[in-house]
Amino acid sequence: MNGELLLQRFNTLPNNLQLLVFGYVDFLVESCNVIEDAAKNEEITSGLKALLDERIANYEKNPHKVKTWEEIEERLLKKYKHAV
């Protein structure tokens, strides 16, 4: 996107809307920073690793017991049709 064009459009906004846009952009920048920091520092705990290993082992022993998302969705929609 052309920064100059964006700045021209921004300057046509009334001051109160410019403050809202600035606040929103600031929020987006901070959100991106938080997400990037979390991704850099993300570690799998030993408990989570054990759970994942257990699930993988169970799948390898019983691959025929896997259900597709469509099967699960259908079952849940039937079970909770009154809530939808």
C-alpha positions as CSV (number, residue, x, y, z in Angstrom):
1,M,0.0,0.0,0.0
2,N,1.2,3.5,-0.8
3,G,2.0,5.3,2.5
4,E,1.7,8.7,0.9
5,L,-1.8,8.0,-0.3
6,L,-2.8,6.6,3.1
7,L,-1.4,9.7,4.8
8,Q,-3.4,12.0,2.4
9,R,-6.6,10.1,3.1
10,F,-5.9,10.1,6.9
11,N,-5.5,13.9,6.8
12,T,-8.9,14.3,5.2
13,L,-10.5,12.8,8.3
14,P,-11.9,15.0,11.1
15,N,-9.6,15.2,14.2
16,N,-11.8,12.9,16.3
17,L,-11.7,10.2,13.7
18,Q,-8.0,10.6,13.3
19,L,-7.6,9.9,17.0
20,L,-9.7,6.8,16.6
21,V,-7.7,5.6,13.7
22,F,-4.4,6.3,15.5
23,G,-5.7,4.4,18.5
24,Y,-6.7,1.4,16.4
25,V,-3.4,1.4,14.5
26,D,-1.5,1.5,17.8
27,F,-3.6,-1.4,19.1
28,L,-2.8,-3.4,16.0
29,V,0.9,-2.8,16.3
30,E,0.9,-3.8,19.9
31,S,-1.1,-6.9,19.2
32,C,1.4,-7.9,16.5
33,N,4.2,-7.4,18.9
34,V,2.6,-9.6,21.6
35,I,1.9,-12.3,19.1
36,E,5.4,-12.3,17.7
37,D,6.9,-12.3,21.2
38,A,4.6,-15.3,22.2
39,A,5.6,-17.2,19.1
40,K,9.3,-16.6,19.8
41,N,9.0,-17.7,23.4
42,E,6.6,-20.5,23.0
43,E,7.8,-23.8,24.5
44,I,6.0,-27.1,24.9
45,T,5.8,-28.1,28.6
46,S,6.7,-31.6,29.6
47,G,3.1,-32.3,30.5
48,L,1.9,-31.2,27.1
49,K,4.6,-33.2,25.3
50,A,3.6,-36.3,27.3
51,L,-0.1,-35.7,26.4
52,L,0.8,-35.3,22.7
53,D,3.0,-38.4,22.7
54,E,0.2,-40.4,24.3
55,R,-2.3,-39.3,21.7
56,I,0.2,-40.1,18.8
57,A,0.8,-43.5,20.3
58,N,-2.9,-44.1,20.6
59,Y,-3.5,-43.1,17.0
60,E,-0.7,-45.4,15.8
61,K,-2.3,-48.3,17.7
62,N,-5.8,-47.5,16.5
63,P,-5.8,-45.6,13.3
64,H,-9.2,-46.9,12.3
65,K,-10.8,-45.1,15.2
66,V,-10.2,-41.7,13.7
67,K,-13.3,-39.6,12.9
68,T,-13.4,-36.9,10.3
69,W,-14.4,-33.4,11.2
70,E,-17.6,-33.9,9.2
71,E,-18.6,-36.9,11.4
72,I,-17.9,-35.0,14.6
73,E,-19.7,-31.9,13.4
74,E,-22.8,-34.0,12.4
75,R,-22.8,-35.7,15.8
76,L,-22.6,-32.4,17.7
77,L,-25.2,-30.7,15.6
78,K,-27.6,-33.7,16.2
79,K,-26.8,-33.6,19.9
80,Y,-27.1,-29.9,20.4
81,K,-29.7,-29.0,17.7
82,H,-31.9,-27.3,20.3
83,A,-29.1,-24.9,21.2
84,V,-28.4,-23.7,17.6
